Amino acid sequence: MNSFIIASSVAIMVTMSMALCRALLGPSVFDRILAVNMFGTKAVLLVAVFSFFTGRHDILDIALLYSLLNFVGVIAALRLVERGKYFANDKKNISLPADDEAVTSEDAK
């Protein structure tokens, strides 16, 4: 039973390292956010395995809190990307008048 828990912990850490690589090398922002979400989920699973391994079931409350924070953080990151405030260098095709050009009410129509 002990070797099973150690093997599962190592497998979880391997998948966490793969998620970390995807978060760093991901081709798009959405791939990176998904990888961070997966990393957080695996961290919750690792805390749960640690709780089971040590026999301290009060640590599961920490895992539940971390999973809630992970969910809220991913939703906040997706909202930030959806609203377009993430891409600071993305220039819209907005032409502003020069300083010497006066904008009149006729131009606004």
Secondary structure, DSSP 8 states (H G I E B T S, - for coil): -HHHHHHHHHHHHHHHHHHHHHHHH-SSHHHHHHHHHHHHHHHHHHHHHHHHHHT-GGGHHHHHHHHHHHHHHHHHHHHHHHTT-S-TT---------TTS---HHHH-
